[in-house]
Amino acid sequence: MGFGIMITYASYVDRKTDMTGSGLVVGFANSGFELLAGIGVFAALGFMAQAQGVAVSEVAESGVGLAFIAFPAIISEAPAGALIGVLFFGSLVIAGLTSLISVIEVVISAVRDKFALSRVAATLAVSVPAALISLALFSSTSGLHVLDILDHFINQFGILLVAVVSMLVMTWGLRALPLLADHLNRRGTVKLGTWWRALIGVLAPIALIYVLVEALRADLAEPYGGFPTWMLVTFGWAAAAGVIVVGFALAQLPWRDRDALRDPEPETEGVDR
């Protein structure tokens, strides 16, 4: 929700789509895969630690280290390790490309709607500057460190803050949850009731605010990753704040097509529109 990926994808589906059923399938499939992968990863890391006679913390990696250091070591010990390695890194490439498409599509869709551009023009307007910035920041020897800092601060503070504000505004500002629930319940196989409103308007914001506060406390108490202060200020705090400021400034620009902001007319039972 913070990235806007699901909102963008939802704008492309048919109004008769079973959104609640699809949402549950996506959510449980994603969480189930992560749970299974987590069990496998920690079991393998435990085996490696025992074989080397060291603590798990000495062989455990995260992020890039997990994908390109720990996993290759695990795969090399497995039967048919070469085949598994090709499948694993091939899957990693596909996962990276699909993630890139989903993230960049949010910006492309927003620019296209805001300025009434064609898909090609909006894609070029977003992709070319993004590619140039990526080449400038991430192609150097320090690119991995810059990426690590940007990823940490944007995800920990920018994305979570957007998610919290979005849920609070929709729930308590616009009070739009009854309207959304009614729309979803028309075609959804899973009916949304009071429990859904409590989850979106109370439980989820409280949980995310707790995560935000704890992350802020940890980063203020100790510099993230041991990086120098100037890097954390430039690529961390300034980048996270800059994204919010730029997003707010762009939101003030006038819409080219006001029809895009209108609520769809309510469906009439038994009549296709």
N, C-alpha and C positions, 0 to 999 in steps of 0.2 A: 504493500500500500504506500509506503514511503517513497519508493522508486517511481510509482505511477504506472508500473508495467501492467498490472491487472486491470487498472482503469482504462488504459489504452487498448488492451486486447478486448475488453468488454465492449468497447465502442464499435468493434467490427462484427460482433455476432448478431444473429437475428433476434428480434424481440421475443420470439417464441422459444428461445433456447432455455433449457433447464439449467439455470445458473447455480442454484443451490446444490443440485446433484453433481454438476461438474466441479464446483468448488470443493466439495467434500472429497471427490476422487483425486483431484490434484493435491489437496492438502495432505490426505492420508498416504497417498503414493509417495509424495516427497518426504514426509516425515518417516515413513516406513523404510524407505531406501536409506535415509541418513542413519536411522537406528541400526539397520543391518550393517552398513559400512562402518559405523562406529565400533560395533562389536568386533568386526573383523580386524580393523586397524589396531585397536587396543590389544586384542589377542596376539596379533603378530608382533607388535612392539614389546609386549611382555615376554614373548618367546625370545626375541632378539636380546633383550636385557638379561634374561636368565642364561642364555648361551654365552654371552660375553662376561657374565658375572658382575654386572653393573646395575645401577638403579635405572628405573624406567625413564626418569627425567633426563638421563644422559643420552638416551637413544631417541627420545620423543622429539618430533619436529612439528612445526605448524606452517600452514600456508605453502609457500614455494618449497620450503625445506621438506615438508611432508610429501609433496608430489614428486620432487626430483631427487631426493636423497633417501628418505625412509622407504618409500614405495619401491624404488628400483632395488634396494637391498633386500626387501621382502620377496619381490618377484623373482630375483635371481636364485633364491633358495627353493622356489616352488618347482614341481614337475612341469615340463613344457613351459619353462620360464620365458623363452624367447617369444612363443606365441602369445602368452598372457601379456607380455610387455607391449607387443604390437597392438593388441586389443585395448589395453589400458590407455596407452598414450594416444591411440586413435580416438578413443572415447573422450579423452581429455581435450583434444583439439575440437571435436564436435561440440562438447559442452562449452568451450570458450567462445566458439563462433555463435552458437545460439544465444548465449548470454549477452554477447556484444550486440546482436541484432535486437534482442528485447530491450536492452538499455537505451540504445541509440534510437530505436523506434519511438520511444516516449517523446524525445526531444523533436524528432522529425514530425511526428503527428501534431505536437503543440505548435510548432512553427508553421506548419501547413494550414492549420485551422485559424491561427491568429492573423496571418497575413494573406490568407486566401491564395496560397501558392500551389503550383502543381507538385506532384510527388517528386519528380526529378529535380525541380528547383529547390524544394525544401530539403531533399537529401543532400544535394551539393552544398547548400548553405550551412548545413550542420556538419556533414562528414569532413569536408575539406579543412575548416578551422580545427576540428577535433584531431584530425590526422597530423596537422602541422604542430599543434600543441603537444601531442603525444611524442612526436619525433624530437621536439626540442627538450622535453623533460625526461623522457624515459629511455632514450637511445644511448645515453652516456653511461660511464662506469658507475655513476651514483644513481642511475635510473631506478634500480630495484629498491633502494632506500627511499627515494622520493615517492615511488608507488606505494610502498608500505605505509609511509606517513599519511599520504592522501587517503588511502583506503581506510585506515584506522579512524581518522578524524571525520571524514565525510560520512562513513557508516555509523560510527558511534554517536555522533552529535547531529550532523545535518539530516540524515535520513530518519533517524529515530525522532528527532524533534518535529519534522514534517509530518510523520505518522501520528504523533500525539496531537499536534495542533489540528490535523485533518479530522480525527475522530471527535475531538472536543467541539470543534466548530459545527460538524455535521449533527452531533447529538444535542448540544446545549445552545449553540448559536442559531443555527438554521432549523433545528428540531425536525430534521428530514428523515430520521430513521423510520417513522411510521409509513411515510410515502415509499421509501425504498423497500421496506418489508412487504408492503402491499404489492408492489411491482414484482418482487421476486417470488412471492407466494402464488401468483397467478399461474405460472408455468412450472414452478419448482416442485420436485418430488419430496423434498424435505421442507416442511413448513417452519417459518421463522416466527417466534413468539417473543415473550418478554425476556426469555433467557438470552436471545440474540442481542436485544437492545442493551441488556446489562453487560454482556460480554464486550460489545463495541464501545459503549459509552462509559463504563465504569472499570471493569476488570482489566481490559487490555491497556487503557491509558495509565492506570496505576502501576501495572507491571513495567511498562516502558519508562515511566517517570523514575521508577526505582533503578532501572538499568542505567538511565541517563545520569542520575545523581551519583551512583557508585562509580561509573566510568569517569565522571568529572573529578570525583574525589581522588581516584587512583592516579589520574594524569597530573593533577595538581601536586600530589604528594611526591611523585617520582617521575622524572622525564621519561616519556614513552620510548622504549627500546634503547635507552641510553644515548639517543641522538642529541647533537648539540642544540642549544636553545634557539639559535637563529633558524635552523631547519624546521623545528617544531612550530615556531611562530609563523614562518613564511608559508610552508606547505601544509601545516596543520590547522592552527587556529584561524589564520587569515583566510585560508582556502575554504574552510567550513563556513565562516561568516560571509565570505564573498559570494558563495553560491546562493545563500539565502537573500542577500542584498540584491544580487543580479536578478534572481527570480522574482522578487517583489517589484523591482523597477520595470522588468519586462511585462509584468501583469498589469501595469498602469497604462500600457499602450492601448489605443482603441482597437476594438475588433472590426475587421472588415465586413463581417457578415453577422449581424445581430441575431439571425435565425438560429445560429448555433447555440445560443444561450437559452432558448426557450425550452420549457418542459414539454415532452411529447404529450400529445393528446391521450387521454385515458382510453384504453381499449374497451370496446363493447363486446360483451360475451356473445359468441357465435357469429361475429362479423369479423372478417379479415380486412386489415387495413394495409 
